[in-house]
Amino acid sequence: MFLRKYADPERVKAEKMVTKPKAECLENPGRNNELCANSIVIPISAWSVWGMGLTSEQPDVKFIDPMLRRRLSPMDRAALHVANRCMEAKERVQLIFASRHGELNRSTELLTEIAGGELPSPMGFSLSVLNAVPGLYSIARQDTSPATAISAGEATFAMALIETASQAWRNPDATVLLVCADDPPPTIYADQVQSPREPYAVAIRVEARRALYPVRCTWTAVKSCEVSEDAIHSFINCLTGEAATRWTGPDHLWRWQRMYGQI
C-alpha cells in the first residue's frame, strides 16, 4: 500500500485517463502501432478471483434468498461470490457484468426443451439473459444503481476494463465493480469454440478517489489472437507482480502496467 496525493479531477481526466491517438494515426492507423496506442488508467481499490487455479473454495452466496439461491447456475454463484467479497453491506455500486458466453449452458437447455416440444421454465428463461447476474445482485442488496452487461467476444474482459475505468473517471465519487465470469461452453458447441477451458469469476472494484492498485491499460492494433481467458491470467499476474503483462486479442495488443505511486 502507498500514500497517494489526489490530483485535480479535470487534470486527471485530461492527462491521465485517456491518451488519444496522434494525428498521424487518424490518417493512417496501421502505419505505426506505437503511435496509435490508446491508454486508460484503471483505479483499482480491491479485487477477488474464483477458480483459475487460485482457489477451490465453494462460492458463498448465503446473501441470496434461499428460494432463488437453488436456481443459480454455477456461473451465477461464482460471479455473485466474488462480487460480494469486494463490497461492504449496503454500499451502493455501479455494477458491470462481463461474460463472453453468458448463460449459454442454461440457454442450451432451454433450446433443447423447445426442440423436444416442451415448454421452457419461466424462471429458467428469466435467468438465461446476460444481465441476470446484475439483476440478482441488485435485488439481493436492494441497490437501484445503474448496471451494465457486456459481451464482446474474445475481447470481453479487455473491453469491460475500459468501460469500468471510464465509468469511474466520469463519476469520481462512485464505486464501480466489474464482475467477469464464464463457464466452458456446452459440448454441442465444441467445434465452434473451446474457451474457456475451466470456469472462473473475477471481480475488480474501481474507485477514482481510492486507487490502491492503479493499472495503466494500453492497446495497439494488431492482427493476431490468443486464448481469451489468458487475458485474465495476464491481468491478474500484473496485479500480483511488478512486471508489465500483455495479451493479444482479436484486433489489439493489450498491455497492463502497475503504477506504483504515480497517480
Secondary structure by P-SEA (a helix, b strand, c coil): cbbbbbccaaaaaaccccccccccccccccccccccbbbbbbbccccccccccccccccccccccaaaaaaccaaaaaaaaaaaaacccccccbbbbbbcccaaaaaaaaaaaaaacccccaaaaaacccaaaaaaaaaaaccccbbbbbbcccaaaaaaaaaaaaaaaacccbbbbbbbbccccccccccccccccccbbbbbbbbcccccbbbbbbbbbbccccccaaaaaaaaaaaaccbbbbbbcccbbbbbbbbcccc
